[in-house]
Amino acid sequence: MTDTKNASKVRQGGDALSNSGPNMTYLKEMAKKLGVSNYSKLNKADLIHNIQIAEGYTPCYGSVTVCTQNQCLFRKACLT
């Protein structure tokens, strides 16, 4: 798990979400900074799941209808 100081620094780099969902370029940059292995070969969902794990969240993007992880960066995009 990544420490919260590092995770919050990574989040400040830009907006990962747009009207069309998470931005792949930003996701790859974020994954790299968080130390995700093989980030350049992962698809969008796998990138998000690995980022969620690195930030200490359950890798649940796209698989739940009710979310209790209020601070997760991908919460809004996941539930829409």
N, C-alpha and C positions, 0 to 999 in steps of 0.2 A: 504494500500500500504506500502511496506517495504521501509525504507530509502535507498538511493543509497549507502551509506557506508556499510551497512549490506549486501546488494545484491552483491556488488563487492567483499567483503570478502568471501561470499559463493562461488562465481564463481572461486576463486583462488584455491579451494580444489582439482581440477583435471579436466580432460577432460570429459565432459558429452557426447561427440559425438565420435563415431567410424565409421568404414566402414559400420557396420550394424545398425547405427542409435544411438539414445541416450541410454546410459547405465543405466539400471533400478536401480542398486545399488547406483550409483551417483545421479540419479534423486530423489530417496527416501531420501538420505542424504541431498540433497539441499532443498527439500521440508520441511523436518523436521526443518532445520536451519532457513527457511523463515517463519515457523509457520503455514504451511498448515495443516488444520484439516484432520484427517483420511487418511493421506498420504500413510500409509501402505496397505490400501485397494483399492487404486486407480490403474486403468490400466495406461499404458504408456501415452496415449493421454491425459487422465484426469490429470495425474501428470504434464505434460508439460503445459497444460492450466492453472492449478492452480499456477504453478511457474511463468508463464507469467503474470498473474494477480498480484501476490505478487511483481513482479518487475516493475509493472506499465505499462505493455503492454496489448494489446488486446489479448484475448485467441483465437488465430486464427490458431494455429499449424495444418497443414494438410488440411486447408479449403480454402486457397487462392492460386492464381497462380501468383499474383504480390504482393510483400511485400514492404512496405515503412518503416518498423521498422528495420532499418539498424543495430541497436545495440543489437537486440534480439539474445540471445545465440543459439536459435534453427532455426534461419533464413535459414542457409545453408542446414540443414537436411530437413527442411520443403519444400524447393523449388526444391529438387532433386528427 
